[in-house]
C-alpha cells in the first residue's frame, strides 16, 4: 500500500499522539516505534531523492 505525503504525516501524528494510550504492552510499543521510524525514514528518502528543478532542465 502506497501512502501519499499527507497520509504519512497524518499517520505519524496519530501514532505519536496515541501510542501510549492505545498500545500498552512492551512488544506493541516496540512495533509501533519501528513503524514510526520506517515512515519517517520513507519521508526522508523521498526528500533526498527529489531532483531539483534546475537539474531537471538537462533531461531531453
N, CA, C and O of each residue as an XYZ file, in Angstrom:
240
protein
N       0.843     -1.172      0.000
C       0.000      0.000      0.000
C       0.891      1.239      0.000
O       1.796      1.370      0.825
N       0.624      2.128     -0.921
C       1.381      3.371     -1.006
C       0.597      4.488     -0.340
O      -0.612      4.620     -0.530
N       1.296      5.276      0.432
C       0.671      6.399      1.114
C       1.190      7.700      0.532
O       2.363      7.807      0.175
N       0.319      8.679      0.439
C       0.748      9.997     -0.015
C       1.491     10.689      1.123
O       1.480     10.224      2.263
N       2.125     11.789      0.800
C       2.867     12.564      1.805
C       1.941     13.000      2.946
O       2.302     12.896      4.118
N       0.757     13.482      2.599
C      -0.205     13.936      3.621
C      -0.662     12.773      4.491
O      -0.800     12.927      5.704
N      -0.900     11.610      3.885
C      -1.334     10.441      4.650
C      -0.252      9.992      5.625
O      -0.551      9.610      6.756
N       1.007     10.037      5.188
C       2.114      9.675      6.075
C       2.209     10.639      7.250
O       2.398     10.217      8.391
N       2.079     11.929      6.971
C       2.144     12.922      8.042
C       1.014     12.727      9.040
O       1.228     12.825     10.248
N      -0.188     12.452      8.543
C      -1.338     12.227      9.411
C      -1.149     10.973     10.252
O      -1.409     10.986     11.455
N      -0.699      9.896      9.628
C      -0.463      8.645     10.343
C       0.595      8.822     11.430
O       0.429      8.325     12.544
N       1.671      9.521     11.117
C       2.719      9.781     12.111
C       2.182     10.581     13.292
O       2.470     10.266     14.447
N       1.410     11.606     12.999
C       0.861     12.434     14.076
C      -0.034     11.615     14.995
O       0.043     11.738     16.217
N      -0.877     10.784     14.410
C      -1.784      9.954     15.208
C      -1.003      8.935     16.019
O      -1.265      8.762     17.209
N      -0.050      8.259     15.395
C       0.732      7.245     16.107
C       1.509      7.850     17.269
O       1.537      7.288     18.364
N       2.136      8.990     17.031
C       2.920      9.619     18.091
C       2.037     10.081     19.245
O       2.425      9.983     20.409
N       0.854     10.582     18.920
C      -0.032     11.102     19.958
C      -0.700      9.986     20.754
O      -0.841     10.098     21.972
N      -1.107      8.925     20.091
C      -1.936      7.902     20.720
C      -1.193      6.621     21.089
O      -1.811      5.705     21.632
N       0.101      6.522     20.817
C       0.813      5.254     21.023
C       0.765      4.767     22.464
O       0.663      3.563     22.699
N       0.835      5.653     23.409
C       0.827      5.233     24.818
C      -0.570      4.793     25.236
O      -0.724      3.802     25.950
N      -1.587      5.527     24.795
C      -2.963      5.205     25.173
C      -3.429      3.886     24.566
O      -4.039      3.063     25.249
N      -3.140      3.690     23.289
C      -3.684      2.539     22.573
C      -2.862      1.270     22.739
O      -3.417      0.171     22.743
N      -1.563      1.405     22.873
C      -0.685      0.242     22.860
C       0.063      0.156     24.188
O       1.133      0.744     24.342
N      -0.493     -0.564     25.125
C       0.055     -0.634     26.482
C       1.232     -1.601     26.604
O       2.168     -1.334     27.357
N       1.200     -2.722     25.877
C       2.243     -3.738     26.016
C       3.575     -3.301     25.449
O       3.635     -2.476     24.537
N       4.665     -3.870     26.006
C       6.012     -3.503     25.558
C       6.255     -3.933     24.113
O       6.843     -3.183     23.334
N       5.801     -5.153     23.747
C       6.019     -5.622     22.375
C       5.290     -4.722     21.387
O       5.826     -4.377     20.334
N       4.068     -4.348     21.735
C       3.300     -3.487     20.843
C       3.958     -2.110     20.733
O       3.997     -1.520     19.654
N       4.471     -1.608     21.849
C       5.127     -0.301     21.832
C       6.347     -0.327     20.920
O       6.574      0.610     20.154
N       7.128     -1.392     21.000
C       8.321     -1.506     20.153
C       7.948     -1.597     18.676
O       8.625     -1.012     17.830
N       6.877     -2.325     18.360
C       6.470     -2.435     16.957
C       5.942     -1.101     16.436
O       6.148     -0.768     15.269
N       5.268     -0.339     17.285
C       4.789      0.984     16.886
C       5.966      1.928     16.676
O       5.976      2.708     15.723
N       6.957      1.863     17.562
C       8.162      2.686     17.400
C       8.865      2.344     16.086
O       9.351      3.236     15.391
N       8.920      1.058     15.745
C       9.547      0.635     14.492
C       8.773      1.171     13.291
O       9.369      1.605     12.305
N       7.445      1.139     13.377
C       6.621      1.648     12.285
C       6.819      3.156     12.119
O       6.920      3.650     10.997
N       6.872      3.877     13.224
C       7.113      5.322     13.170
C       8.460      5.597     12.514
O       8.575      6.486     11.669
N       9.471      4.839     12.901
C      10.813      5.011     12.323
C      10.800      4.750     10.816
O      11.408      5.502     10.055
N      10.115      3.694     10.380
C      10.057      3.366      8.949
C       9.360      4.455      8.149
O       9.810      4.807      7.058
N       8.270      4.991      8.678
C       7.546      6.045      7.966
C       8.393      7.307      7.884
O       8.446      7.953      6.837
N       9.058      7.663      8.984
C       9.930      8.841      8.972
C      11.077      8.656      7.987
O      11.432      9.592      7.270
N      11.660      7.463      7.945
C      12.754      7.183      7.011
C      12.260      7.276      5.571
O      12.957      7.811      4.708
N      11.081      6.766      5.314
C      10.493      6.841      3.981
C      10.309      8.290      3.547
O      10.586      8.640      2.400
N       9.845      9.124      4.459
C       9.650     10.541      4.139
C      10.986     11.233      3.876
O      11.078     12.082      2.989
N      12.024     10.876      4.639
C      13.356     11.454      4.394
C      13.891     11.005      3.039
O      14.506     11.796      2.324
N      13.664      9.747      2.680
C      14.137      9.235      1.399
C      13.489      9.967      0.234
O      14.153     10.257     -0.761
N      12.209     10.265      0.346
C      11.516     10.991     -0.716
C      12.141     12.365     -0.893
O      12.344     12.811     -2.023
N      12.448     13.040      0.203
C      13.045     14.374      0.124
C      14.443     14.318     -0.480
O      14.815     15.203     -1.250
N      15.215     13.302     -0.146
C      16.579     13.169     -0.662
C      16.568     12.831     -2.147
O      17.432     13.293     -2.892
N      15.608     12.036     -2.584
C      15.570     11.571     -3.966
C      14.924     12.554     -4.935
O      14.916     12.305     -6.140
N      14.386     13.658     -4.442
C      13.794     14.646     -5.333
C      14.889     15.305     -6.160
O      15.981     15.581     -5.665
N      14.576     15.553     -7.430
C      15.517     16.211     -8.330
C      15.191     17.700     -8.336
O      14.059     18.087     -8.628
N      16.163     18.525     -8.020
C      15.909     19.969     -8.059
C      15.536     20.417     -9.468
O      16.012     19.841    -10.447
N      14.704     21.421     -9.578
C      14.212     21.883    -10.876
C      15.344     22.357    -11.779
O      15.260     22.180    -12.994
N      16.395     22.953    -11.230
C      17.472     23.458    -12.081
C      18.214     22.316    -12.778
O      18.766     22.523    -13.859
N      18.243     21.104    -12.183
C      18.879     19.963    -12.824
C      17.924     19.243    -13.760
O      18.356     18.476    -14.620
N      16.642     19.483    -13.602
C      15.630     18.844    -14.431
C      15.723     19.331    -15.875
O      15.233     18.643    -16.771
N      16.328     20.483    -16.136
C      16.413     21.036    -17.484
C      17.397     20.265    -18.352
O      17.365     20.403    -19.575
N      18.270     19.458    -17.758
C      19.234     18.689    -18.533
C      18.612     17.473    -19.194
O      19.229     16.867    -20.070
N      17.414     17.106    -18.796
C      16.734     15.968    -19.411
C      16.359     16.311    -20.840
O      16.074     17.466    -21.158
N      16.360     15.313    -21.691
C      15.967     15.535    -23.090
C      14.558     15.098    -23.313
O      14.048     15.205    -24.428
